Amino acid sequence: QVQLVESGGGLVQAGGSLRLSCAASGRAFSSYVWVWFRQAPGKGREFVAAISWSGDGTDYADSVKGRFTISRGNATNTVYLQMNKLKPEDAAVYYCNVGPRTSTMRIPRTYGSWGQGTQVTVSS
């Protein structure tokens, strides 16, 4: 079972930026996909971004494409989400996770457990 710790959320004005961090431990990390999801009040968990374990491929939800960048840190168990040009619609609790394959990475039930997430609030 993987343990996930998200951090970096906070309050930011529309148009501003935040950098979220995710640290994972508890299992071997190979042939996995790192992902970010978010969940706003009254909404389901929404896919945001993904990066391959090797870091050579990325995927983004259309709603964040061009504004958000997912990347892996020097530590192999760390992933980041750089969020620029934030909009009020981006406000949500953001969660990271790791999945076994790209074919199911956008499906929340693929993931056996979740961390506590980190709150992102965007003021207009």
C-alpha positions as CSV (number, residue, x, y, z in Angstrom):
1,Q,0.0,0.0,0.0
2,V,1.3,3.4,-1.0
3,Q,1.4,6.4,1.4
4,L,0.8,9.8,-0.2
5,V,1.4,13.2,1.2
6,E,0.4,16.3,-0.7
7,S,1.5,19.8,0.2
8,G,1.8,23.3,-1.2
9,G,-1.9,24.3,-1.4
10,G,-3.1,27.6,-0.2
11,L,-5.0,30.8,-1.0
12,V,-4.1,32.6,-4.2
13,Q,-5.6,35.3,-6.3
14,A,-6.9,34.6,-9.7
15,G,-4.1,34.7,-12.2
16,G,-1.5,33.7,-9.6
17,S,0.5,30.5,-9.2
18,L,1.0,27.6,-6.8
19,R,3.3,24.7,-6.8
20,L,2.0,21.5,-5.3
21,S,4.2,18.7,-4.1
22,C,3.5,15.0,-3.6
23,A,5.7,12.5,-1.8
24,A,4.9,8.8,-2.0
25,S,6.3,5.8,-0.1
26,G,5.5,2.2,0.7
27,R,5.9,0.4,-2.6
28,A,8.3,-0.1,-5.4
29,F,8.0,2.6,-8.1
30,S,8.4,1.2,-11.5
31,S,5.9,0.9,-14.4
32,Y,3.7,3.4,-12.7
33,V,2.0,6.6,-13.6
34,W,1.9,9.6,-11.3
35,V,-1.3,11.5,-11.4
36,W,-3.0,14.5,-9.9
37,F,-6.8,14.7,-9.3
38,R,-8.9,17.4,-7.8
39,Q,-12.3,17.5,-6.1
40,A,-14.4,20.5,-5.7
41,P,-17.4,20.7,-3.5
42,G,-20.3,18.8,-4.9
43,K,-18.2,17.3,-7.7
44,G,-16.5,14.0,-8.3
45,R,-12.8,13.5,-8.3
46,E,-11.5,14.9,-11.5
47,F,-8.4,14.0,-13.4
48,V,-5.9,16.8,-13.8
49,A,-2.5,15.6,-15.0
50,A,-0.3,12.6,-15.3
51,I,3.3,11.8,-15.9
52,S,5.0,8.5,-16.7
53,W,7.3,7.0,-14.1
54,S,10.2,7.6,-16.4
55,G,9.1,11.2,-16.8
56,D,9.1,11.1,-20.6
57,G,5.4,11.5,-21.1
58,T,2.7,13.7,-19.8
59,D,-1.1,14.1,-20.1
60,Y,-3.4,16.9,-19.0
61,A,-7.1,17.6,-18.7
62,D,-8.2,20.0,-21.3
63,S,-9.3,22.4,-18.6
64,V,-5.7,22.9,-17.4
65,K,-3.7,22.3,-20.5
66,G,-1.3,25.1,-21.1
67,R,-1.5,26.4,-17.5
68,F,-0.4,23.4,-15.4
69,T,2.8,21.5,-15.6
70,I,3.4,18.1,-13.9
71,S,7.0,17.1,-13.3
72,R,9.1,14.7,-11.3
73,G,11.6,15.8,-8.8
74,N,15.2,14.6,-8.3
75,A,13.8,12.2,-5.7
76,T,12.1,9.4,-7.6
77,N,9.2,9.4,-5.1
78,T,8.3,13.0,-5.6
79,V,6.1,14.7,-8.1
80,Y,5.0,18.3,-8.6
81,L,2.2,20.3,-10.1
82,Q,3.0,23.8,-11.1
83,M,-0.2,25.7,-11.5
84,N,-0.1,29.0,-13.3
85,K,-2.8,31.5,-14.3
86,L,-5.1,30.0,-11.7
87,K,-8.8,30.5,-12.1
88,P,-11.6,30.3,-9.5
89,E,-12.8,27.1,-11.2
90,D,-9.4,25.5,-10.2
91,A,-10.4,25.7,-6.5
92,A,-10.5,22.2,-5.1
93,V,-8.7,19.7,-2.9
94,Y,-5.9,18.3,-5.0
95,Y,-4.7,14.7,-4.6
96,C,-1.8,12.8,-6.0
97,N,-1.6,9.1,-6.6
98,V,0.3,6.4,-8.5
99,G,-1.3,4.0,-10.9
100,P,-0.1,0.8,-12.7
101,R,-0.9,1.8,-16.3
102,T,-1.9,4.7,-18.5
103,S,-5.0,3.0,-19.8
104,T,-6.9,3.5,-16.5
105,M,-5.0,6.4,-15.0
106,R,-8.0,8.8,-15.4
107,I,-10.4,6.5,-13.5
108,P,-10.5,7.3,-9.8
109,R,-11.4,3.7,-8.7
110,T,-8.1,2.6,-10.2
111,Y,-6.4,3.8,-7.0
112,G,-6.6,1.8,-3.9
113,S,-6.0,4.6,-1.4
114,W,-5.7,8.4,-1.3
115,G,-3.9,10.9,0.8
116,Q,-5.5,13.8,2.6
117,G,-5.0,16.1,-0.3
118,T,-4.1,19.8,-0.2
119,Q,-6.6,22.6,-0.5
120,V,-6.3,25.2,-3.2
121,T,-8.4,28.3,-2.9
122,V,-8.6,30.9,-5.7
123,S,-10.0,34.3,-5.0
124,S,-11.4,36.5,-7.8
